[in-house]
Amino acid sequence: MYRTKSFPPNKKGRDFVVGDIHGHFKLLTAALNKLDFNTELDRIFSVGDLIDRGPDSIDVLNWLEKPWFHAVRGNHEQMLIDCISGYGDIPRHIRNGGAWLYELQPDIQQELSKALQALPLIIEINLPSDQTIGIVHAEIPVIRSDDGWQEAKDAITGSSGEPHQRQALKTALYAREKIEQQDLTSIKGIDRLYVGHSTVPSVIRLGNVVYIDTGCSFSDGALSLVDIQTETIISISMGQ
């Protein structure tokens, strides 16, 4: 099942969005400590790719149980789901940092797959200021050039038909067209959209799309978080 999820305004605390974590949950913990993150009031939203490459991928199960931590599905989550279901390319997954998975017991592999299948493809956050923020892993899954946020949600959930849904899934998880073309066109129907997948040296913005994967799985990279309300950027480098 492919779904979207909407969150009400957080009127008591802060909301953060974090780039691709890739198994570096200790780095995320360090970032949250630096921010004085309050688990009673604050929330954190992930652009996906929680797993692979880093040392703590198995910790994803613990993080997904936290009531203040929310994530969309990334292509690495999809690779795990596909491989465990028997449809994936296991050698490709291993080449892309997935070797840890195949050292686990089958019941743990199934538990991981089930938890990751529950993740939405799109998250929508309503702010107290009446703005609407979107999160998707790679790129907004619009089919036609004049499509906007609502059409993207309809495509993911299958409301626009199965062919559109298949295309939308591929775009949401894997596409890089907008950043490769340096396309400054804003997405209609949304105030800001946060994405990961495409590694950038520092957080950048194209139109109203913000790229926040600053490559924490690479030795010279960093894990970046953005305070959604203030748009303040916090980065923790791999060397810290």
C-alpha positions in Angstrom: 0.0 0.0 0.0 1.3 3.4 -1.0 0.0 6.3 1.1 0.4 9.8 2.2 0.2 11.1 5.7 -0.8 14.6 7.0 0.2 16.1 10.4 -1.6 18.9 12.3 0.2 22.0 13.4 2.6 21.7 16.3 1.5 24.6 18.5 3.7 23.7 21.5 7.1 22.8 20.2 9.4 22.8 17.2 9.4 20.8 14.0 12.6 19.7 12.2 13.3 17.9 9.0 16.4 15.8 8.6 18.3 14.7 5.5 19.2 11.2 4.5 20.5 9.5 7.7 21.9 6.3 6.2 22.4 4.4 9.4 24.1 7.3 11.2 21.7 7.4 14.1 24.4 8.4 16.6 25.1 11.5 14.5 21.3 12.2 14.6 21.3 11.8 18.4 24.3 14.3 18.6 22.4 16.8 16.5 19.2 16.5 18.6 21.3 17.0 21.8 22.8 20.1 20.2 19.3 21.4 19.5 18.1 20.6 23.0 15.4 18.6 21.3 12.4 18.1 23.6 10.7 14.7 23.0 7.6 15.9 24.8 7.1 18.9 22.5 9.2 18.7 19.4 8.8 16.6 16.3 11.3 15.4 13.6 10.5 14.4 10.0 12.9 12.4 7.8 13.2 12.6 4.0 13.9 8.9 3.9 17.0 6.7 3.3 17.2 5.9 7.0 19.3 2.8 6.4 22.3 1.3 4.6 26.0 2.5 4.5 26.2 3.6 8.1 26.9 1.5 11.2 23.5 1.6 13.0 20.9 0.7 10.3 19.3 -1.9 12.6 18.5 1.0 15.0 15.8 2.1 12.5 13.3 -0.2 14.3 13.8 1.7 17.6 13.5 5.1 15.9 10.4 4.3 14.1 8.7 3.4 17.4 9.4 6.9 18.8 6.1 8.9 18.7 7.9 12.1 17.7 9.9 10.7 14.8 8.3 10.4 11.4 9.7 9.5 8.0 8.8 9.0 4.3 10.0 5.9 2.4 13.3 6.4 0.5 14.8 4.3 -2.3 17.0 2.4 0.2 13.9 1.4 2.2 12.3 0.3 -1.1 15.4 -1.8 -2.0 15.1 -3.6 1.3 11.4 -4.2 0.9 12.0 -5.5 -2.7 14.9 -7.8 -1.7 13.1 -9.3 1.3 9.9 -9.9 -0.8 12.0 -11.7 -3.5 11.7 -9.2 -6.2 14.8 -7.1 -5.6 18.4 -7.2 -6.8 20.4 -8.3 -3.7 23.9 -7.8 -5.2 22.9 -4.2 -6.1 21.6 -3.6 -2.6 24.8 -5.0 -1.1 26.9 -2.7 -3.4 24.8 0.2 -2.1 25.4 -0.4 1.6 22.9 -3.1 2.3 25.2 -6.0 3.4 24.2 -5.6 7.0 20.7 -6.8 6.2 21.8 -10.3 5.1 23.6 -11.0 8.3 20.4 -10.8 10.2 18.0 -13.6 11.1 15.0 -14.0 8.6 12.5 -13.0 11.3 14.3 -9.7 11.9 14.5 -9.1 8.1 10.8 -9.5 7.9 10.2 -7.2 10.8 12.3 -4.5 9.1 10.5 -4.9 5.8 7.1 -4.7 7.5 8.1 -1.5 9.4 9.4 0.2 6.3 6.4 -0.8 4.2 4.3 1.2 6.7 6.1 4.4 5.8 4.2 6.9 3.7 5.6 8.1 0.4 4.5 11.7 1.1 4.2 13.6 4.3 2.3 16.9 4.6 2.8 19.2 7.7 0.4 22.0 8.5 2.1 24.9 10.3 0.5 27.2 12.8 1.0 30.0 10.3 -1.4 28.2 7.9 1.5 27.3 5.6 1.7 23.7 4.3 5.0 21.9 4.1 5.7 18.7 2.0 8.2 16.0 2.3 9.1 13.4 -0.3 12.3 11.4 -0.7 13.6 12.3 -4.2 11.2 14.5 -6.2 7.6 15.5 -6.3 5.7 12.8 -8.3 3.9 15.0 -10.8 2.8 13.4 -14.0 1.8 16.4 -16.2 3.7 19.7 -16.3 0.9 21.7 -14.8 0.3 19.3 -11.9 0.8 20.4 -8.3 0.8 19.0 -4.8 -2.7 17.6 -4.8 -2.1 15.8 -8.1 1.1 14.3 -6.7 -0.8 12.9 -3.7 -3.5 11.5 -6.0 -0.9 9.8 -8.1 0.9 8.1 -5.2 -2.4 6.8 -3.6 -3.6 5.4 -7.0 -6.5 7.9 -7.4 -5.2 8.7 -10.8 -4.9 5.1 -12.0 -2.3 2.4 -11.8 0.0 3.6 -14.6 0.3 7.0 -13.0 0.9 5.4 -9.6 3.8 3.3 -11.0 5.4 6.4 -12.6 4.8 8.5 -9.4 6.5 5.9 -7.2 9.6 5.9 -9.4 9.7 9.7 -9.4 9.2 10.0 -5.6 11.9 7.5 -4.8 14.6 7.9 -7.5 14.2 11.1 -9.7 16.8 13.8 -10.0 15.5 15.7 -13.0 14.8 19.0 -11.2 18.2 19.3 -9.6 20.0 18.2 -12.7 18.3 20.9 -14.7 18.6 23.4 -11.9 14.9 24.0 -12.4 13.7 27.0 -10.3 10.0 26.4 -11.0 7.9 26.3 -7.7 5.6 23.5 -7.0 1.9 24.6 -6.9 -0.2 24.0 -3.9 2.6 23.7 -1.3 4.6 26.4 0.5 7.8 24.4 0.8 8.9 20.9 -0.2 11.8 19.2 1.5 13.7 16.4 -0.3 16.8 14.2 0.0 18.3 11.6 -2.3 20.5 14.0 -4.3 23.6 14.8 -2.3 24.4 18.5 -2.1 27.5 20.2 -0.5 25.1 22.3 1.6 21.4 22.8 1.9 20.1 24.5 -1.3 16.8 25.7 -2.6 15.3 25.5 -6.2 12.1 27.4 -6.3 10.2 26.2 -3.2 12.0 22.8 -3.1 14.8 22.5 -0.5 17.5 19.8 -0.9 18.8 18.7 2.5 20.9 15.5 1.9 24.4 16.8 2.6 26.0 13.4 2.4 26.4 12.1 5.9 27.3 8.7 4.6 30.5 10.2 3.1 33.6 11.0 5.1 33.5 14.7 4.0 29.7 15.0 4.4 27.3 16.1 7.2 23.9 15.4 8.5 21.7 18.5 8.1 18.5 19.4 9.9 16.2 22.4 9.2 13.9 24.0 11.7 10.7 24.1 9.6 9.3 27.2 11.2 12.4 29.4 11.2 14.2 27.7 8.3 17.4 27.7 10.4 19.9 25.0 9.3 21.9 22.8 11.7 24.6 20.6 10.3 26.8 18.0 12.1 29.8 16.9 10.1 31.0 13.3 10.0 34.2 14.3 11.8 32.4 15.5 14.9 
